[in-house]
Amino acid sequence: MNIQKTLWKPGILGMMSLALACSPQTPSDQAVSEAPEEKITDTNTPLHLLQPDYPVPYGVPETAEVKAVIDRVRDYLAATTPTEILTEGGEAITDFSQVDEKSVLKQGDFRLLSYEWGVTYSAMLLAGEVTGDEKYTNYTKDRVKFIADLYPHFQSVGSKEHALHSVLYPGALDDAGALCASFIKADRSGLDADVRPVIENFMDYIMNGQFRLEDGTLARNRPLKNTLWLDDLYMSVPAIVQMGKYTGEKKYFDEAVRQIKLFSERMFNEEKGLYMHGWVQGMDVHPQFHWGRANGWAILTKVEVLDALPEDHPGRPMVLELLRKHIRGLAKLQSGSGFWHQLLDQNDSYLETSATAIYTYCIAKAINEGWVDDQAHAPLTLLAWNAVSTQVNDQGQVEGTCVGTGMGFDPAFYYHRPINPYAAHGYGPVLAAGAEVIRMLEMHDFEINDSSVQLLDESSKN
């Protein structure tokens, strides 16, 4: 692949100023410094070639550079998410038949059973597929096997309050959906464990246990009765559509498409190309807070469905058109630094990492699958990845991620949500974004044309 590359560097004027400010001066230097600077003008300098002071790297990264970033994330997570079950006294249990209600999972930096880790498990599988590096694949397989092997032993524990409580007795879509989708993917990739009972238990809750509105829309009764959370699209639909692939039963494909339609009819703002975060039945006016990560869950859901839905399914054109509208709405709101804002249409809200990473993955995936115009969207996707890469520190932690967020009715609630490197929501999206950007770099050629990143026109290579 022939990639011409440029990266951010200080502008010429900035470098001159920095050199003058930082260099120690001798008397002769002082005489030189007092000499008038050569004036840069349109007649002595090609001004269009001056390098801007970009706030993040600008240009086309090498695939090795992208992988180095996600390798740091993987290595950090591998070291800080152990797969051990302990006695109440802290001793390792190797014979799982000995677990009881007092047994605890060994604590790391993150919870192996959270919905955020469902996202991470799926992303690790994707990264392993794209890069061929089995360390990613094995990260997920080892942990899913660990949970699946524990599952039947905790079924026989008398108390419902135990380390696998949320797996055996899910009480919300957060407990079931993202994990279920990732477990199905792990099993389909070849897993040395009987994970089917866990999957079926999760799916039973999603299809039959979760509260719904009268028309069947998946809903919650918090913070108010009959409330839709945009987040719940991702906490349910990817698992449902994966169950369709897992079993071959059409009813799951139909239900996945139906939920996207029901949510979108109420929550998608056609004018802006964005979703509102929450919708409450009975309200005359619905709060139009276009929260970044919730829009991320919505676009990720559509990408997951299109990736799994049969090509001839009658609901496919509707989902595809919604995806294109959503991408158009998001593209208009990307900041000049490559990030998106916490509230997407509020430029004074902070720039947020997890949403930016989700959009990076989804738009790159849409480009690679031919769902959207590649020349129009590939440069903004590389800019977004370059931005995300700056938020992965040397330790492999993802910075700039908003913590878990409920549904609010005032802007201050969203504007001032804390950010934290232990907010688990950023890790899976960064891994997925890096993996899909690597695929995009392998599938397409780029060039720097008149100082800007361009997807190389295929016809120009002939």
C-alpha positions in Angstrom: 0.0 0.0 0.0 1.4 3.3 -1.0 0.6 5.9 1.7 2.0 9.4 1.7 2.1 10.6 5.2 2.3 13.8 7.1 2.0 14.3 10.8 1.4 17.4 12.9 4.4 19.7 13.5 4.6 23.3 14.8 4.1 25.9 12.2 7.2 27.7 10.8 6.4 30.9 12.6 5.8 29.0 15.8 9.2 27.2 15.6 11.0 30.5 15.0 9.3 32.1 18.0 10.1 29.1 20.2 13.7 29.0 19.2 14.2 32.7 19.9 12.4 32.4 23.3 14.3 29.3 24.5 17.9 29.8 23.2 20.5 31.2 25.7 21.9 34.5 24.4 25.5 35.6 24.2 26.4 39.3 23.3 26.9 38.2 19.7 23.7 36.3 19.7 21.9 39.4 21.1 23.2 41.4 18.1 21.9 38.7 15.8 18.6 38.6 17.6 18.2 42.4 17.3 18.6 42.1 13.5 15.2 42.4 11.9 13.5 39.1 11.0 13.0 38.4 7.4 9.4 39.2 6.7 7.4 36.3 5.4 5.2 37.5 2.6 3.2 36.1 -0.3 6.1 36.9 -2.7 8.9 35.1 -0.9 7.1 32.1 0.7 4.6 29.6 -0.6 2.1 30.5 2.2 -0.2 27.6 1.4 2.6 25.2 2.4 3.0 26.6 5.9 2.3 24.0 8.5 -0.7 24.7 10.8 -0.5 24.3 14.5 -2.8 21.3 14.6 -4.0 20.4 18.2 -3.8 16.7 17.4 -1.6 14.7 14.9 -2.8 15.4 11.3 -2.2 13.0 8.5 -2.3 9.3 7.7 -1.1 7.0 10.5 0.8 3.8 9.7 -1.0 0.6 10.6 1.9 -0.2 13.0 1.3 3.0 14.8 -2.4 2.3 15.2 -1.7 -1.2 16.5 0.9 0.1 19.0 -1.8 2.2 20.5 -4.3 -0.6 20.9 -1.6 -3.0 22.1 -1.0 -0.7 25.0 -4.7 -0.8 25.9 -4.8 -4.6 25.6 -1.7 -5.1 27.7 -3.0 -2.8 30.4 -6.3 -4.6 30.5 -4.7 -8.0 30.5 -2.7 -7.0 33.6 -5.6 -5.5 35.5 -8.6 -7.8 34.9 -7.7 -11.1 36.5 -9.7 -14.3 36.1 -9.8 -15.8 39.6 -12.5 -16.7 42.1 -11.5 -16.4 45.7 -12.8 -17.6 49.1 -14.0 -15.1 51.6 -10.5 -15.2 53.1 -8.9 -14.4 49.8 -7.6 -17.8 48.8 -7.8 -18.9 45.1 -10.5 -21.5 44.3 -9.3 -23.9 41.6 -12.1 -26.4 42.1 -15.2 -24.4 41.0 -17.5 -26.9 42.7 -16.3 -25.4 46.0 -17.8 -21.9 45.3 -20.5 -20.6 47.6 -22.3 -17.3 48.2 -19.3 -15.9 49.9 -16.9 -16.5 47.0 -15.7 -13.3 45.3 -14.2 -12.5 42.0 -10.6 -11.2 42.4 -10.7 -7.5 42.1 -9.0 -5.6 39.3 -9.4 -2.2 37.8 -12.7 -3.2 36.0 -15.6 -5.5 36.4 -15.7 -8.6 34.2 -19.5 -8.7 34.2 -20.4 -5.1 33.3 -22.0 -4.1 30.0 -18.9 -2.0 29.3 -16.9 -5.2 29.4 -19.3 -6.8 26.9 -18.3 -4.0 24.5 -14.6 -4.8 25.3 -15.0 -8.5 24.8 -16.5 -7.9 21.3 -13.8 -5.3 20.5 -11.0 -7.7 21.5 -12.4 -10.4 19.1 -12.5 -7.8 16.3 -9.0 -6.7 17.0 -7.8 -10.3 16.9 -9.6 -10.9 13.6 -8.1 -7.8 12.0 -4.6 -8.0 13.3 -4.1 -11.8 13.5 -2.8 -11.3 17.0 -4.2 -14.1 19.2 -3.5 -12.1 22.4 -6.7 -10.1 21.6 -8.8 -13.1 20.8 -7.6 -15.1 23.9 -8.3 -12.2 26.2 -12.0 -12.6 25.5 -12.1 -16.4 25.2 -10.3 -16.8 28.5 -12.7 -14.6 30.3 -15.9 -15.9 28.7 -14.7 -19.4 29.4 -14.1 -18.5 33.0 -17.6 -17.1 33.5 -19.2 -20.0 31.6 -17.3 -22.6 33.7 -18.4 -20.9 36.9 -22.0 -20.6 35.8 -23.4 -24.1 36.6 -21.7 -24.1 40.0 -23.3 -20.8 41.1 -26.7 -22.2 39.9 -26.6 -24.6 42.8 -25.7 -22.0 45.4 -28.7 -21.5 47.7 -28.6 -17.7 47.9 -29.2 -15.5 44.9 -26.7 -13.0 46.3 -23.3 -14.1 45.0 -20.5 -13.2 42.6 -22.5 -14.1 39.5 -25.8 -12.7 40.6 -26.2 -10.3 37.6 -25.5 -13.2 35.2 -27.9 -15.7 36.7 -30.6 -13.2 37.7 -30.3 -10.1 35.4 -32.4 -7.2 36.5 -31.8 -4.7 33.7 -30.7 -4.7 30.1 -27.4 -3.4 31.3 -26.8 -6.8 32.9 -27.6 -8.8 29.9 -27.4 -7.3 26.4 -23.7 -6.4 25.7 -22.4 -9.4 27.5 -24.8 -11.7 25.6 -23.8 -10.3 22.2 -20.1 -10.8 23.0 -20.6 -14.3 24.4 -22.4 -15.3 21.2 -19.5 -13.9 19.1 -17.0 -15.7 21.3 -18.9 -19.0 21.0 -19.2 -18.6 17.2 -15.4 -18.0 17.0 -14.7 -21.3 18.7 -14.9 -21.5 22.5 -13.8 -24.4 24.7 -16.7 -24.0 27.1 -20.4 -24.5 27.3 -21.6 -20.9 27.2 -25.0 -21.7 25.6 -26.9 -21.8 29.0 -25.6 -18.3 29.9 -26.6 -17.0 26.4 -30.1 -18.4 26.7 -30.6 -17.1 30.2 -29.6 -13.6 29.0 -31.8 -13.8 26.0 -34.8 -14.9 28.0 -34.4 -11.8 30.1 -34.1 -9.5 27.1 -37.1 -11.0 25.2 -39.4 -11.8 28.2 -38.2 -10.1 31.4 -37.5 -6.5 30.5 -40.3 -3.9 31.0 -41.8 -2.7 27.7 -44.3 -0.1 26.6 -47.7 -1.4 25.3 -46.4 -1.5 21.7 -43.4 -3.6 22.8 -40.7 -1.0 22.9 -38.1 -1.9 25.5 -38.3 0.7 28.3 -37.6 1.6 31.9 -39.5 3.0 34.9 -36.7 5.3 35.9 -36.1 8.2 36.3 -39.8 8.4 35.4 -42.4 5.8 34.4 -42.5 4.7 30.8 -39.1 6.1 29.9 -37.0 5.2 26.9 -33.2 5.4 27.2 -31.4 5.6 23.9 -28.6 3.5 25.6 -31.0 0.5 25.7 -30.8 0.1 21.9 -27.3 -1.2 22.4 -28.1 -3.0 25.6 -30.5 -5.2 23.8 -30.6 -5.1 20.0 -27.0 -6.4 19.1 -27.7 -9.4 21.3 -31.0 -10.0 19.6 -29.6 -9.8 16.1 -26.6 -12.0 17.1 -29.1 -14.6 18.4 -30.6 -14.6 15.0 -27.2 -15.5 13.5 -26.6 -18.0 16.4 -29.9 -19.9 15.9 -31.0 -19.0 12.4 -34.4 -18.0 13.7 -36.0 -15.1 11.8 -37.9 -13.8 14.8 -34.7 -12.4 16.3 -33.9 -10.4 13.1 -37.4 -9.1 13.0 -37.3 -8.0 16.6 -34.0 -6.2 16.2 -35.3 -4.2 13.3 -38.6 -3.5 15.1 -36.8 -2.0 18.1 -34.7 0.3 16.0 -37.8 1.5 14.2 -39.8 2.0 17.5 -36.9 3.9 19.2 -36.1 6.0 16.1 -39.7 7.1 15.5 -39.7 8.7 18.9 -36.1 9.7 19.4 -34.4 10.5 16.1 -34.4 14.2 15.2 -34.6 14.2 11.4 -33.5 17.8 11.1 -30.3 17.4 13.1 -29.6 13.8 12.2 -29.2 13.1 15.9 -31.0 11.1 18.7 -32.2 12.6 21.9 -31.0 10.8 25.0 -34.4 10.2 26.7 -38.1 10.1 25.9 -40.9 9.9 28.4 -44.3 8.7 27.6 -46.9 11.3 28.6 -44.7 14.3 28.1 -45.8 16.9 25.6 -42.2 18.3 25.2 -39.3 15.9 25.2 -35.9 17.0 26.3 -33.6 17.4 23.3 -30.2 16.6 24.9 -28.1 15.0 22.2 -25.6 13.2 24.5 -22.5 12.0 22.7 -22.2 8.4 24.1 -25.9 7.6 23.8 -25.7 8.6 20.2 -22.7 6.3 20.1 -24.7 3.4 21.4 -27.4 4.1 18.8 -25.0 4.2 15.8 -23.2 1.2 17.1 -26.4 -0.7 17.2 -27.2 0.0 13.6 -23.8 -1.1 12.5 -24.1 -4.3 14.5 -27.5 -5.0 13.0 -26.4 -4.3 9.4 -23.4 -6.5 9.9 -25.5 -9.5 11.1 -28.8 -9.0 9.2 -29.4 -11.1 6.1 -29.0 -9.0 2.9 -32.6 -9.8 1.8 -34.3 -8.8 5.1 -37.0 -6.3 4.4 -35.9 -4.1 7.3 -32.4 -3.6 6.0 -33.1 -0.5 3.8 -34.6 1.3 6.8 -31.7 0.6 9.1 -29.2 1.6 6.4 -30.9 4.9 5.7 -31.0 5.7 9.4 -27.3 5.0 9.6 -26.5 7.3 6.7 -28.7 10.1 8.2 -27.0 9.6 11.5 -23.5 9.8 10.1 -24.4 12.9 8.1 -25.6 14.5 11.3 -22.5 13.6 13.3 -20.1 14.6 10.5 -21.4 18.2 10.7 -20.6 18.4 14.4 -17.0 17.0 14.5 -14.7 19.6 16.2 -11.6 20.9 14.5 -9.5 18.8 16.9 -11.2 15.6 15.6 -13.2 14.9 18.8 -17.0 15.3 19.3 -18.5 17.1 22.2 -20.2 15.7 25.3 -23.4 17.3 24.1 -23.0 17.0 20.4 -24.6 20.3 19.4 -23.2 22.4 22.3 -19.7 23.5 21.4 -19.0 24.8 24.9 -19.4 21.3 26.4 -16.2 19.3 26.7 -14.6 17.0 24.1 -15.3 13.4 25.0 -13.2 10.3 24.2 -15.6 7.3 24.3 -18.2 8.8 21.9 -15.4 9.9 19.5 -14.0 6.4 19.6 -17.4 4.8 18.9 -18.0 7.1 15.9 -14.5 6.4 14.6 -15.3 2.7 14.6 -18.8 2.9 13.2 -17.9 5.3 10.3 -14.8 3.3 9.5 -16.9 0.1 9.4 -19.5 1.9 7.2 -16.7 2.9 4.8 -15.2 -0.6 4.7 -18.5 -2.2 4.1 -19.5 0.3 1.3 -22.5 1.7 3.3 -21.4 5.3 3.0 -19.2 7.3 0.6 -15.6 6.6 1.4 -14.0 9.7 -0.1 -16.3 12.0 1.8 -15.9 10.2 5.2 -12.5 8.6 5.4 -10.5 11.7 6.1 -12.7 12.7 9.0 -12.4 9.2 10.3 -8.6 9.3 10.3 -8.8 12.7 12.1 -11.0 11.2 14.7 -8.6 8.3 15.2 -5.7 10.6 15.5 -7.6 12.5 18.2 -8.5 9.3 20.1 -4.9 8.1 20.0 -3.8 11.1 22.0 -6.0 9.9 24.9 -4.3 6.6 25.4 -1.5 7.2 27.9 1.8 5.3 28.2 0.2 2.9 30.7 -2.5 2.0 28.2 -5.3 3.8 30.0 -8.0 5.7 28.1 -8.4 9.2 29.3 -11.1 11.8 28.7 -14.1 9.4 29.1 -17.3 10.5 30.7 -18.3 8.3 33.7 -21.6 6.4 33.7 -24.5 8.8 33.1 -28.2 8.6 33.8 -30.9 10.6 32.0 -31.2 14.3 32.8 -33.6 17.2 32.1 -31.1 20.1 32.3 -27.9 20.9 30.5 -25.7 21.2 33.7 -26.2 17.5 34.4 -24.5 16.6 31.1 -22.0 19.5 31.0 -20.4 18.6 34.3 -20.3 14.8 34.3 -16.8 13.8 35.5 -14.2 12.2 33.3 -12.0 9.4 34.6 -9.5 6.8 33.2 -11.4 4.1 35.1 -14.6 4.9 33.3 -14.8 1.5 31.6 -16.9 2.9 28.7 -13.8 4.0 26.7 -11.8 0.8 26.4 -13.9 -1.3 24.1 -14.6 1.6 21.7 -10.9 2.5 21.4 -9.9 -1.1 20.7 -12.7 -1.4 18.1 -11.9 2.0 16.5 -8.2 1.1 16.1 -9.0 -2.3 14.7 -11.4 -1.0 12.1 -9.1 1.9 11.2 -6.3 -0.7 10.5 -8.7 -2.5 8.2 -9.5 0.8 6.5 -5.8 1.6 6.0 -5.3 -1.9 4.5 -8.3 -1.6 2.2 -7.7 2.0 0.9 -4.8 4.2 -0.2 -4.5 7.8 1.0 -2.5 10.8 -0.1 -1.7 14.3 1.1 -3.1 16.4 -1.7 -2.6 20.2 -1.5 -1.9 19.8 2.3 -5.1 17.9 3.1 -5.7 14.2 3.7 -7.5 12.6 0.7 -8.6 9.1 -0.1 -6.8 8.3 -3.3 -9.1 8.2 -6.2 -9.0 4.7 -7.6 -9.3 6.0 -11.2 -6.2 8.1 -10.7 -4.1 4.9 -10.2 -4.9 3.7 -13.8 
